[in-house]
Amino acid sequence: MTVNDWLGVFFTVVVFIGMVYVYVMVFRPANRDKFEAQRGMALDDEDHINAGERK
C-alpha cells in the first residue's frame, strides 16, 4: 500500500471514531439539558442581525 492509501485509512478511522463520539455525546441522557438549552440558538440570532440593519 502507498502512503496515500495509509492516509486514507487513517482519516477514515479518525472520522469514524469522531462520529461515534459525537453520537454518544448527543444521545446520552445526561447531556439532554445542555443541548435543549441551545435548541433555538440559530433562530434567536436573527433579532441581533435585524437590529444592526436598522441603524
PQR file with spaces between the fields and no chain letter, atoms N, CA, C, O and H, PARSE charges and radii, in Angstrom:
ATOM       1  N    MET     1       0.838   -1.182    0.000 -0.4000 1.5000
ATOM       2  CA   MET     1       0.000    0.000    0.000 -0.0000 2.0000
ATOM       3  C    MET     1       0.884    1.247    0.000  0.5500 1.7000
ATOM       4  O    MET     1       1.965    1.269    0.588 -0.5500 1.4000
ATOM       5  N    THR     2       0.400    2.258   -0.663 -0.4000 1.5000
ATOM       6  CA   THR     2       1.155    3.501   -0.754 -0.0000 2.0000
ATOM       7  C    THR     2       0.833    4.409    0.430  0.5500 1.7000
ATOM       8  O    THR     2      -0.039    4.114    1.248 -0.5500 1.4000
ATOM       9  H    THR     2      -0.478    2.240   -1.141  0.4000 1.0000
ATOM      10  N    VAL     3       1.557    5.510    0.493 -0.4000 1.5000
ATOM      11  CA   VAL     3       1.335    6.478    1.576 -0.0000 2.0000
ATOM      12  C    VAL     3      -0.076    7.050    1.487  0.5500 1.7000
ATOM      13  O    VAL     3      -0.720    7.250    2.517 -0.5500 1.4000
ATOM      14  H    VAL     3       2.265    5.749   -0.172  0.4000 1.0000
ATOM      15  N    ASN     4      -0.565    7.314    0.291 -0.4000 1.5000
ATOM      16  CA   ASN     4      -1.926    7.847    0.128 -0.0000 2.0000
ATOM      17  C    ASN     4      -2.971    6.861    0.627  0.5500 1.7000
ATOM      18  O    ASN     4      -3.976    7.266    1.211 -0.5500 1.4000
ATOM      19  H    ASN     4      -0.042    7.152   -0.545  0.4000 1.0000
ATOM      20  N    ASP     5      -2.748    5.588    0.408 -0.4000 1.5000
ATOM      21  CA   ASP     5      -3.685    4.579    0.909 -0.0000 2.0000
ATOM      22  C    ASP     5      -3.722    4.594    2.433  0.5500 1.7000
ATOM      23  O    ASP     5      -4.799    4.544    3.027 -0.5500 1.4000
ATOM      24  H    ASP     5      -1.931    5.259   -0.066  0.4000 1.0000
ATOM      25  N    TRP     6      -2.545    4.664    3.072 -0.4000 1.5000
ATOM      26  CA   TRP     6      -2.489    4.685    4.531 -0.0000 2.0000
ATOM      27  C    TRP     6      -3.110    5.952    5.090  0.5500 1.7000
ATOM      28  O    TRP     6      -3.786    5.903    6.117 -0.5500 1.4000
ATOM      29  H    TRP     6      -1.671    4.705    2.589  0.4000 1.0000
ATOM      30  N    LEU     7      -2.895    7.085    4.434 -0.4000 1.5000
ATOM      31  CA   LEU     7      -3.520    8.329    4.885 -0.0000 2.0000
ATOM      32  C    LEU     7      -5.040    8.245    4.783  0.5500 1.7000
ATOM      33  O    LEU     7      -5.753    8.718    5.668 -0.5500 1.4000
ATOM      34  H    LEU     7      -2.346    7.125    3.599  0.4000 1.0000
ATOM      35  N    GLY     8      -5.527    7.649    3.716 -0.4000 1.5000
ATOM      36  CA   GLY     8      -6.972    7.470    3.560 -0.0000 2.0000
ATOM      37  C    GLY     8      -7.549    6.586    4.639  0.5500 1.7000
ATOM      38  O    GLY     8      -8.614    6.882    5.180 -0.5500 1.4000
ATOM      39  H    GLY     8      -4.948    7.264    2.998  0.4000 1.0000
ATOM      40  N    VAL     9      -6.860    5.500    4.963 -0.4000 1.5000
ATOM      41  CA   VAL     9      -7.316    4.606    6.026 -0.0000 2.0000
ATOM      42  C    VAL     9      -7.297    5.341    7.362  0.5500 1.7000
ATOM      43  O    VAL     9      -8.245    5.235    8.141 -0.5500 1.4000
ATOM      44  H    VAL     9      -5.995    5.259    4.524  0.4000 1.0000
ATOM      45  N    PHE    10      -6.227    6.085    7.633 -0.4000 1.5000
ATOM      46  CA   PHE    10      -6.104    6.817    8.895 -0.0000 2.0000
ATOM      47  C    PHE    10      -7.229    7.838    9.050  0.5500 1.7000
ATOM      48  O    PHE    10      -7.879    7.883   10.094 -0.5500 1.4000
ATOM      49  H    PHE    10      -5.458    6.172    7.000  0.4000 1.0000
ATOM      50  N    PHE    11      -7.464    8.649    8.032 -0.4000 1.5000
ATOM      51  CA   PHE    11      -8.509    9.673    8.132 -0.0000 2.0000
ATOM      52  C    PHE    11      -9.904    9.055    8.217  0.5500 1.7000
ATOM      53  O    PHE    11     -10.777    9.598    8.893 -0.5500 1.4000
ATOM      54  H    PHE    11      -6.936    8.612    7.184  0.4000 1.0000
ATOM      55  N    THR    12     -10.118    7.942    7.549 -0.4000 1.5000
ATOM      56  CA   THR    12     -11.406    7.262    7.639 -0.0000 2.0000
ATOM      57  C    THR    12     -11.661    6.760    9.059  0.5500 1.7000
ATOM      58  O    THR    12     -12.767    6.894    9.581 -0.5500 1.4000
ATOM      59  H    THR    12      -9.409    7.501    7.000  0.4000 1.0000
ATOM      60  N    VAL    13     -10.643    6.188    9.674 -0.4000 1.5000
ATOM      61  CA   VAL    13     -10.786    5.688   11.041 -0.0000 2.0000
ATOM      62  C    VAL    13     -10.989    6.851   12.016  0.5500 1.7000
ATOM      63  O    VAL    13     -11.804    6.752   12.934 -0.5500 1.4000
ATOM      64  H    VAL    13      -9.744    6.079    9.249  0.4000 1.0000
ATOM      65  N    VAL    14     -10.259    7.948   11.824 -0.4000 1.5000
ATOM      66  CA   VAL    14     -10.399    9.112   12.707 -0.0000 2.0000
ATOM      67  C    VAL    14     -11.799    9.705   12.600  0.5500 1.7000
ATOM      68  O    VAL    14     -12.407   10.047   13.614 -0.5500 1.4000
ATOM      69  H    VAL    14      -9.598    8.029   11.079  0.4000 1.0000
ATOM      70  N    VAL    15     -12.312    9.828   11.384 -0.4000 1.5000
ATOM      71  CA   VAL    15     -13.666   10.375   11.197 -0.0000 2.0000
ATOM      72  C    VAL    15     -14.707    9.439   11.800  0.5500 1.7000
ATOM      73  O    VAL    15     -15.670    9.901   12.412 -0.5500 1.4000
ATOM      74  H    VAL    15     -11.818    9.551   10.560  0.4000 1.0000
ATOM      75  N    PHE    16     -14.528    8.142   11.640 -0.4000 1.5000
ATOM      76  CA   PHE    16     -15.470    7.183   12.216 -0.0000 2.0000
ATOM      77  C    PHE    16     -15.491    7.282   13.737  0.5500 1.7000
ATOM      78  O    PHE    16     -16.560    7.297   14.347 -0.5500 1.4000
ATOM      79  H    PHE    16     -13.746    7.766   11.143  0.4000 1.0000
ATOM      80  N    ILE    17     -14.317    7.350   14.344 -0.4000 1.5000
ATOM      81  CA   ILE    17     -14.250    7.468   15.804 -0.0000 2.0000
ATOM      82  C    ILE    17     -14.865    8.786   16.264  0.5500 1.7000
ATOM      83  O    ILE    17     -15.553    8.827   17.284 -0.5500 1.4000
ATOM      84  H    ILE    17     -13.449    7.338   13.849  0.4000 1.0000
ATOM      85  N    GLY    18     -14.621    9.857   15.520 -0.4000 1.5000
ATOM      86  CA   GLY    18     -15.224   11.148   15.862 -0.0000 2.0000
ATOM      87  C    GLY    18     -16.737   11.118   15.779  0.5500 1.7000
ATOM      88  O    GLY    18     -17.419   11.673   16.641 -0.5500 1.4000
ATOM      89  H    GLY    18     -14.062    9.823   14.691  0.4000 1.0000
ATOM      90  N    MET    19     -17.270   10.472   14.745 -0.4000 1.5000
ATOM      91  CA   MET    19     -18.728   10.378   14.608 -0.0000 2.0000
ATOM      92  C    MET    19     -19.325    9.562   15.743  0.5500 1.7000
ATOM      93  O    MET    19     -20.368    9.929   16.284 -0.5500 1.4000
ATOM      94  H    MET    19     -16.716   10.021   14.046  0.4000 1.0000
ATOM      95  N    VAL    20     -18.685    8.467   16.111 -0.4000 1.5000
ATOM      96  CA   VAL    20     -19.186    7.649   17.219 -0.0000 2.0000
ATOM      97  C    VAL    20     -19.180    8.468   18.508  0.5500 1.7000
ATOM      98  O    VAL    20     -20.130    8.401   19.288 -0.5500 1.4000
ATOM      99  H    VAL    20     -17.838    8.169   15.671  0.4000 1.0000
ATOM     100  N    TYR    21     -18.119    9.237   18.736 -0.4000 1.5000
ATOM     101  CA   TYR    21     -18.041   10.084   19.934 -0.0000 2.0000
ATOM     102  C    TYR    21     -19.171   11.112   19.959  0.5500 1.7000
ATOM     103  O    TYR    21     -19.805   11.315   20.995 -0.5500 1.4000
ATOM     104  H    TYR    21     -17.347    9.291   18.102  0.4000 1.0000
ATOM     105  N    VAL    22     -19.420   11.757   18.828 -0.4000 1.5000
ATOM     106  CA   VAL    22     -20.475   12.775   18.768 -0.0000 2.0000
ATOM     107  C    VAL    22     -21.845   12.142   18.978  0.5500 1.7000
ATOM     108  O    VAL    22     -22.676   12.695   19.697 -0.5500 1.4000
ATOM     109  H    VAL    22     -18.905   11.592   17.987  0.4000 1.0000
ATOM     110  N    TYR    23     -22.090   10.987   18.358 -0.4000 1.5000
ATOM     111  CA   TYR    23     -23.380   10.322   18.544 -0.0000 2.0000
ATOM     112  C    TYR    23     -23.596    9.939   20.002  0.5500 1.7000
ATOM     113  O    TYR    23     -24.697   10.108   20.527 -0.5500 1.4000
ATOM     114  H    TYR    23     -21.414   10.538   17.773  0.4000 1.0000
ATOM     115  N    VAL    24     -22.564    9.428   20.662 -0.4000 1.5000
ATOM     116  CA   VAL    24     -22.699    9.048   22.067 -0.0000 2.0000
ATOM     117  C    VAL    24     -22.953   10.290   22.911  0.5500 1.7000
ATOM     118  O    VAL    24     -23.786   10.267   23.817 -0.5500 1.4000
ATOM     119  H    VAL    24     -21.670    9.291   20.235  0.4000 1.0000
ATOM     120  N    MET    25     -22.237   11.377   22.619 -0.4000 1.5000
ATOM     121  CA   MET    25     -22.401   12.606   23.381 -0.0000 2.0000
ATOM     122  C    MET    25     -23.813   13.180   23.206  0.5500 1.7000
ATOM     123  O    MET    25     -24.420   13.631   24.178 -0.5500 1.4000
ATOM     124  H    MET    25     -21.560   11.396   21.884  0.4000 1.0000
ATOM     125  N    VAL    26     -24.331   13.167   21.990 -0.4000 1.5000
ATOM     126  CA   VAL    26     -25.636   13.764   21.711 -0.0000 2.0000
ATOM     127  C    VAL    26     -26.774   12.921   22.288  0.5500 1.7000
ATOM     128  O    VAL    26     -27.725   13.467   22.847 -0.5500 1.4000
ATOM     129  H    VAL    26     -23.838   12.801   21.201  0.4000 1.0000
ATOM     130  N    PHE    27     -26.685   11.623   22.160 -0.4000 1.5000
ATOM     131  CA   PHE    27     -27.786   10.773   22.589 -0.0000 2.0000
ATOM     132  C    PHE    27     -27.683   10.314   24.034  0.5500 1.7000
ATOM     133  O    PHE    27     -28.515    9.525   24.483 -0.5500 1.4000
ATOM     134  H    PHE    27     -25.913   11.180   21.706  0.4000 1.0000
ATOM     135  N    ARG    28     -26.698   10.779   24.768 -0.4000 1.5000
ATOM     136  CA   ARG    28     -26.574   10.440   26.177 -0.0000 2.0000
ATOM     137  C    ARG    28     -27.592   11.249   26.980  0.5500 1.7000
ATOM     138  O    ARG    28     -27.640   12.474   26.863 -0.5500 1.4000
ATOM     139  H    ARG    28     -26.023   11.420   24.404  0.4000 1.0000
ATOM     140  N    PRO    29     -28.397   10.581   27.784 -0.5600 1.5000
ATOM     141  CA   PRO    29     -29.444   11.302   28.530  0.2800 2.0000
ATOM     142  C    PRO    29     -28.899   12.372   29.473  0.5500 1.7000
ATOM     143  O    PRO    29     -29.595   13.349   29.745 -0.5500 1.4000
ATOM     144  N    ALA    30     -27.696   12.220   29.971 -0.4000 1.5000
ATOM     145  CA   ALA    30     -27.142   13.204   30.902 -0.0000 2.0000
ATOM     146  C    ALA    30     -26.876   14.541   30.216  0.5500 1.7000
ATOM     147  O    ALA    30     -26.846   15.572   30.889 -0.5500 1.4000
ATOM     148  H    ALA    30     -27.130   11.426   29.750  0.4000 1.0000
ATOM     149  N    ASN    31     -26.687   14.553   28.924 -0.4000 1.5000
ATOM     150  CA   ASN    31     -26.393   15.785   28.188 -0.0000 2.0000
ATOM     151  C    ASN    31     -27.632   16.435   27.593  0.5500 1.7000
ATOM     152  O    ASN    31     -27.522   17.440   26.891 -0.5500 1.4000
ATOM     153  H    ASN    31     -26.712   13.716   28.377  0.4000 1.0000
ATOM     154  N    ARG    32     -28.779   15.894   27.853 -0.4000 1.5000
ATOM     155  CA   ARG    32     -30.005   16.391   27.233 -0.0000 2.0000
ATOM     156  C    ARG    32     -30.281   17.854   27.577  0.5500 1.7000
ATOM     157  O    ARG    32     -30.624   18.642   26.695 -0.5500 1.4000
ATOM     158  H    ARG    32     -28.869   15.077   28.424  0.4000 1.0000
ATOM     159  N    ASP    33     -30.136   18.218   28.839 -0.4000 1.5000
ATOM     160  CA   ASP    33     -30.424   19.594   29.253 -0.0000 2.0000
ATOM     161  C    ASP    33     -29.488   20.596   28.581  0.5500 1.7000
ATOM     162  O    ASP    33     -29.909   21.696   28.224 -0.5500 1.4000
ATOM     163  H    ASP    33     -29.857   17.577   29.555  0.4000 1.0000
ATOM     164  N    LYS    34     -28.229   20.222   28.410 -0.4000 1.5000
ATOM     165  CA   LYS    34     -27.264   21.123   27.786 -0.0000 2.0000
ATOM     166  C    LYS    34     -27.643   21.403   26.330  0.5500 1.7000
ATOM     167  O    LYS    34     -27.555   22.543   25.875 -0.5500 1.4000
ATOM     168  H    LYS    34     -27.887   19.328   28.700  0.4000 1.0000
ATOM     169  N    PHE    35     -28.061   20.377   25.605 -0.4000 1.5000
ATOM     170  CA   PHE    35     -28.434   20.566   24.209 -0.0000 2.0000
ATOM     171  C    PHE    35     -29.802   21.225   24.061  0.5500 1.7000
ATOM     172  O    PHE    35     -30.023   21.978   23.112 -0.5500 1.4000
ATOM     173  H    PHE    35     -28.133   19.450   25.974  0.4000 1.0000
ATOM     174  N    GLU    36     -30.712   20.956   24.975 -0.4000 1.5000
ATOM     175  CA   GLU    36     -32.026   21.600   24.924 -0.0000 2.0000
ATOM     176  C    GLU    36     -31.913   23.097   25.179  0.5500 1.7000
ATOM     177  O    GLU    36     -32.707   23.874   24.649 -0.5500 1.4000
ATOM     178  H    GLU    36     -30.533   20.344   25.745  0.4000 1.0000
ATOM     179  N    ALA    37     -30.934   23.515   25.985 -0.4000 1.5000
ATOM     180  CA   ALA    37     -30.744   24.936   26.265 -0.0000 2.0000
ATOM     181  C    ALA    37     -30.295   25.693   25.011  0.5500 1.7000
ATOM     182  O    ALA    37     -30.546   26.892   24.893 -0.5500 1.4000
ATOM     183  H    ALA    37     -30.289   22.884   26.415  0.4000 1.0000
ATOM     184  N    GLN    38     -29.638   25.009   24.080 -0.4000 1.5000
ATOM     185  CA   GLN    38     -29.144   25.644   22.862 -0.0000 2.0000
ATOM     186  C    GLN    38     -30.044   25.354   21.662  0.5500 1.7000
ATOM     187  O    GLN    38     -29.647   25.581   20.519 -0.5500 1.4000
ATOM     188  H    GLN    38     -29.434   24.035   24.176  0.4000 1.0000
ATOM     189  N    ARG    39     -31.210   24.872   21.910 -0.4000 1.5000
ATOM     190  CA   ARG    39     -32.108   24.416   20.850 -0.0000 2.0000
ATOM     191  C    ARG    39     -32.434   25.489   19.819  0.5500 1.7000
ATOM     192  O    ARG    39     -32.381   25.219   18.619 -0.5500 1.4000
ATOM     193  H    ARG    39     -31.532   24.687   22.838  0.4000 1.0000
ATOM     194  N    GLY    40     -32.767   26.693   20.256 -0.4000 1.5000
ATOM     195  CA   GLY    40     -33.174   27.740   19.333 -0.0000 2.0000
ATOM     196  C    GLY    40     -32.099   28.778   19.086  0.5500 1.7000
ATOM     197  O    GLY    40     -32.412   29.896   18.676 -0.5500 1.4000
ATOM     198  H    GLY    40     -32.810   26.912   21.231  0.4000 1.0000
ATOM     199  N    MET    41     -30.845   28.443   19.321 -0.4000 1.5000
ATOM     200  CA   MET    41     -29.760   29.411   19.225 -0.0000 2.0000
ATOM     201  C    MET    41     -29.662   30.013   17.821  0.5500 1.7000
ATOM     202  O    MET    41     -29.437   31.217   17.698 -0.5500 1.4000
ATOM     203  H    MET    41     -30.590   27.535   19.654  0.4000 1.0000
ATOM     204  N    ALA    42     -29.817   29.242   16.793 -0.4000 1.5000
ATOM     205  CA   ALA    42     -29.708   29.765   15.431 -0.0000 2.0000
ATOM     206  C    ALA    42     -30.867   30.702   15.101  0.5500 1.7000
ATOM     207  O    ALA    42     -30.687   31.664   14.353 -0.5500 1.4000
ATOM     208  H    ALA    42     -30.000   28.264   16.893  0.4000 1.0000
ATOM     209  N    LEU    43     -32.026   30.440   15.636 -0.4000 1.5000
ATOM     210  CA   LEU    43     -33.182   31.273   15.361 -0.0000 2.0000
ATOM     211  C    LEU    43     -33.169   32.555   16.187  0.5500 1.7000
ATOM     212  O    LEU    43     -33.690   33.578   15.743 -0.5500 1.4000
ATOM     213  H    LEU    43     -32.171   29.659   16.244  0.4000 1.0000
ATOM     214  N    ASP    44     -32.582   32.515   17.381 -0.4000 1.5000
ATOM     215  CA   ASP    44     -32.526   33.696   18.243 -0.0000 2.0000
ATOM     216  C    ASP    44     -31.574   34.756   17.710  0.5500 1.7000
ATOM     217  O    ASP    44     -31.707   35.928   18.060 -0.5500 1.4000
ATOM     218  H    ASP    44     -32.159   31.684   17.742  0.4000 1.0000
ATOM     219  N    ASP    45     -30.633   34.379   16.886 -0.4000 1.5000
ATOM     220  CA   ASP    45     -29.622   35.311   16.387 -0.0000 2.0000
ATOM     221  C    ASP    45     -30.199   36.324   15.400  0.5500 1.7000
ATOM     222  O    ASP    45     -29.595   37.374   15.182 -0.5500 1.4000
ATOM     223  H    ASP    45     -30.525   33.427   16.602  0.4000 1.0000
ATOM     224  N    GLU    46     -31.341   36.037   14.808 -0.4000 1.5000
ATOM     225  CA   GLU    46     -31.925   36.932   13.812 -0.0000 2.0000
ATOM     226  C    GLU    46     -32.305   38.284   14.404  0.5500 1.7000
ATOM     227  O    GLU    46     -32.243   39.296   13.706 -0.5500 1.4000
ATOM     228  H    GLU    46     -31.832   35.184   14.986  0.4000 1.0000
ATOM     229  N    ASP    47     -32.697   38.323   15.679 -0.4000 1.5000
ATOM     230  CA   ASP    47     -33.050   39.592   16.313 -0.0000 2.0000
ATOM     231  C    ASP    47     -31.857   40.535   16.365  0.5500 1.7000
ATOM     232  O    ASP    47     -32.006   41.740   16.162 -0.5500 1.4000
ATOM     233  H    ASP    47     -32.748   37.501   16.246  0.4000 1.0000
ATOM     234  N    HIS    48     -30.693   40.001   16.632 -0.4000 1.5000
ATOM     235  CA   HIS    48     -29.495   40.837   16.708 -0.0000 2.0000
ATOM     236  C    HIS    48     -29.085   41.324   15.330  0.5500 1.7000
ATOM     237  O    HIS    48     -28.622   42.456   15.192 -0.5500 1.4000
ATOM     238  H    HIS    48     -30.572   39.023   16.797  0.4000 1.0000
ATOM     239  N    ILE    49     -29.244   40.504   14.319 -0.4000 1.5000
ATOM     240  CA   ILE    49     -28.881   40.907   12.946 -0.0000 2.0000
ATOM     241  C    ILE    49     -29.820   41.995   12.461  0.5500 1.7000
ATOM     242  O    ILE    49     -29.371   42.984   11.882 -0.5500 1.4000
ATOM     243  H    ILE    49     -29.621   39.585   14.431  0.4000 1.0000
ATOM     244  N    ASN    50     -31.109   41.831   12.684 -0.4000 1.5000
ATOM     245  CA   ASN    50     -32.082   42.824   12.233 -0.0000 2.0000
ATOM     246  C    ASN    50     -31.905   44.149   12.975  0.5500 1.7000
ATOM     247  O    ASN    50     -32.091   45.213   12.384 -0.5500 1.4000
ATOM     248  H    ASN    50     -31.475   41.028   13.154  0.4000 1.0000
ATOM     249  N    ALA    51     -31.552   44.100   14.248 -0.4000 1.5000
ATOM     250  CA   ALA    51     -31.339   45.332   14.998 -0.0000 2.0000
ATOM     251  C    ALA    51     -30.142   46.114   14.447  0.5500 1.7000
ATOM     252  O    ALA    51     -30.145   47.345   14.444 -0.5500 1.4000
ATOM     253  H    ALA    51     -31.401   43.236   14.728  0.4000 1.0000
ATOM     254  N    GLY    52     -29.129   45.394   13.987 -0.4000 1.5000
ATOM     255  CA   GLY    52     -27.962   46.049   13.423 -0.0000 2.0000
ATOM     256  C    GLY    52     -28.248   46.667   12.071  0.5500 1.7000
ATOM     257  O    GLY    52     -27.622   47.664   11.711 -0.5500 1.4000
ATOM     258  H    GLY    52     -29.126   44.394   13.990  0.4000 1.0000
ATOM     259  N    GLU    53     -29.172   46.105   11.314 -0.4000 1.5000
ATOM     260  CA   GLU    53     -29.502   46.623    9.991 -0.0000 2.0000
ATOM     261  C    GLU    53     -30.349   47.887   10.077  0.5500 1.7000
ATOM     262  O    GLU    53     -30.335   48.696    9.149 -0.5500 1.4000
ATOM     263  H    GLU    53     -29.679   45.295   11.606  0.4000 1.0000
ATOM     264  N    ARG    54     -31.073   48.071   11.153 -0.4000 1.5000
ATOM     265  CA   ARG    54     -31.945   49.239   11.298 -0.0000 2.0000
ATOM     266  C    ARG    54     -31.174   50.522   11.566  0.5500 1.7000
ATOM     267  O    ARG    54     -31.684   51.615   11.319 -0.5500 1.4000
ATOM     268  H    ARG    54     -31.084   47.414   11.906  0.4000 1.0000
ATOM     269  N    LYS    55     -29.974   50.402   12.059 -0.4000 1.5000
ATOM     270  CA   LYS    55     -29.194   51.591   12.449 -0.0000 2.0000
ATOM     271  C    LYS    55     -28.804   52.428   11.276  0.5500 1.7000
ATOM     272  O    LYS    55     -28.149   53.456   11.443 -0.5500 1.4000
ATOM     273  H    LYS    55     -29.560   49.514   12.259  0.4000 1.0000
